Amino acid sequence: MKADHIEIRINEGRGTGVSYVGKELESIGESSMMGGCVRALVNGGWGFVAFNDIENLPRYVKMACEQATLVGNKDVSLAETGVINDIVKPKVDVDPADVSLIDKHDLCQKYNNIILSSNKVQTSSVRYVDSHSTLYFANLEGSLSFAKIYSVAFRLWQWRRTTWTYSRRIIQLEISGDTAKLKTSRRAVKRLQREL
């Protein structure tokens, strides 16, 4: 089926997570994901199909073109961008995928123990999540590129008790993929514990 424009995006990746509440390990595990979409332009009409597998990619392209054909009724021209072939990789000291789940757990447990070491702390919460994925892009004009994407989030809460009230303090670290920076967070966690 003829189309004026077709573009395909595919995102695949993996992630890990560790969660402590108080002294208890609430959850730990790894996950994976795969998904993508096709956009097609036919006579001014756009078709869109989302998917979570690539085995039937030709079928999804055909479906997007069929949708676009149903709504298209005028000529539309897109600006020319030229063919782009590129690879984008962020610079990080430590890729989260290269750190074992055991090491991530041990780091969370260590920080949780620091928070709980004060007798003024009622309870704590430590949550770590990371993801590392690859985004692929291709279009009808011949462009083909992919980008590596990393993200790491580390959140620590503590609830302390006083004579009459409870209060909460939070440290939240959003790191663009550099797991190495988590090891330098010990100073911030120790400061949180000292400020009780």
N, C-alpha and C positions, 0 to 999 in steps of 0.2 A: 504494500500500500504506500503510495507516494505521500510524503509529508514535507512541509516547508522547513520544519525544524524539529529535531528530536534531541533530547538530552537525558542522560541516565546518571543517577547518583546511587552509589552503593556504600554502605557504612558497615564495617564489621569490626568487632572488638571484644575485649575481655575486661573484667573488672574484679576487684576483691573488696571485701568489707570485714571489719572487726568492730564489735560493739561490747562495751562493758557497762553495766549498771551496778554501782556499788562494787562489791567484791565478786559479783557473778559475771561470767562470760555469757552474754545474752545471745550473740550470734557470731559466726565466723564462716566464711565461705568464698567461693569463686563463682562467677557467672560469665556467660558469653552471649553475644547478640549478633544478629545479622539482619539487615533491612535495607530498603532502598526505595527509589521511586523513578518513574519515567514520566517525562512531560513531552507532549507532541503538539505541534502547531500545524493546522491544516485550514487553509482559506480563512484565516483570522480567528479560528476557534481553537481553544486549548483543551487538550485531554490530559488527564492525570491518573496514574495508577501507582499505588503503594504496594510493596511486597516484602516478604520476610524470607524468601529463598531465591536463588538465582538459577535454579534448574529450568524454570519456565520463563526465562527472560524474554525470548522472542515472542512468546504469547502475550506478555505484559506490554511489550512495545506495540504489538498489533492492537491490543485493547485500547491503549492510549490514543492511537491514531483513529480508531473507530469512534471513540468519544468525541475527538476533535472534529471529525467529519460531520457528526450530528449537529454541532452548534456553529460550525464555520459557514459564513455567508458573505465574506468580503476579502479583498486582497490586503494583506498586511506584510510589510517588509521590516525585518529587524536590522539594526545597525550591524555592520560588519565588524567583527572583532579579530578575525584571523585565527589561524590554528595555534592552539597553545598546548604544548607538551611540557609538563613540569613535575618536579618532585619536591615537596615541602616537608622538611623535617626540623622540628624545634631542637634547640641545643639545650640539653639537660645533663647534669653531672651523673645522675642515676635514674635510669628508666624504671618506673614502678614495676614493670613486668619482670625485671631482673632481680627483684627482691622477693625472697620466698614468703609465703603466707605465714610461716612460723616466725620469721624475723619481724614481720609486721605485727603479729600478735604479741611478741615479746616486748616490742617498743610500746604498744598500747598498755600492756600490763605494767610496765615500769612506770609510765606516767600516771597511771591510775593509782599505783601504790604511793607515789609521791603525794598526790592529792589527799589520799586517805590517811596519810601519816599523822595528820593533826587531829587531836581529840575534839576539836571544835567542828569538824566536818561531819554532817549527818549522813550524806551519801554523795556519790559522784556519778558522772556519766562520761564515757570516753567513746567517741565514734570516729572511725577511720574508713574512708572509701577512696578508691582510685579507679581510674579507667584508662585504657590505652586502646585507641582505635585507628583504623585507616579509612579515609574517605576517598573513594574513587569517583572520578567524573569523566564522562565521555559524551561527545555530541556528534551530530550528523556531519558536521563540517570536518571532522577528523581530529578534534582536540582529545587528548587523553592525559590526565594528570591524577596524582594522588597526594594526599597530605596525611601525615602522622599527627595525631592529636592525643595529648596526655592531660590528665587532670588529677589532682590529689586534694582531698579535703580532710581536715583533722580538727575535730571539735571536742573541747573539754569543758565540762560543767562541774561546779561544786556547789553544794548546798550546805551552809553552815548554820549552826544554831547559837542563839544568844539566850539570855534569860527569858525574853518574851517573844522573840521573833525568829523567823528563818529568813535568810537572804541567799541570793544566788549570784555567783560570779562565773563568767564565761571567757574562755580563750577560744578564738576561732581562727584557724589558719587555712587560707585558700591558696594553694600552690599550683602553678601551672606545670604539673608533671614532674617536678624535681623532688624526688623522695629524699635526696640527701639533706635537704633543708629541715626535714622533720627531726633529725638528730641534733640540730642546733636549737631546737625548741625547749630543751631541758631548762634553760635559764628562765624562760617565760613561765614554765610550769612551777619551778621552784619559787618564783616571785609570787605567783598566785597563792601558793601554800603559805608563804611567809606573811602575806597581807591579811591573813585571818586574825 
